Amino acid sequence: MQPFKNQVGGHKELTEEGGALVVPSPGLVAKPTGHGYWAGEDAFYETLCKPDPLTKRADPLAQWCPAYHGTRVLAGRTHVVLEDLTHGMRRPCVVDIKVGTCTVAPDAAWP
């Protein structure tokens, strides 16, 4: 398993929030799930991709997200496995966009 060379955001070391992306196999990236306040990304993708019982369709937002390939335990930590949107590109141009009103925990210290 190797680090994901096109990572533009996030943490390089493993933390409660997550950690660096890794490549479990070509065309996929694995992102460590967070703990505590930062937990839930795996549940988000499970809900996003699960078909609605009435319409039998996934959430419309799913078409704009990388394909979800479930979770894997790698080096003792659960990872969300997603499609690598940069796979096969020589020089991808990547942007890390945050959605929401807060990108840190509400109790985070100012420094």
Salt bridges, closest charged atoms under 4 A:
GLU13 OE2 - HIS11 ND1 3.97
GLU16 OE1 - HIS35 ND1 3.71
GLU17 OE1 - HIS11 NE2 3.11
GLU41 OE1 - LYS31 NZ 2.99
ASP96 OD2 - LYS98 NZ 3.19
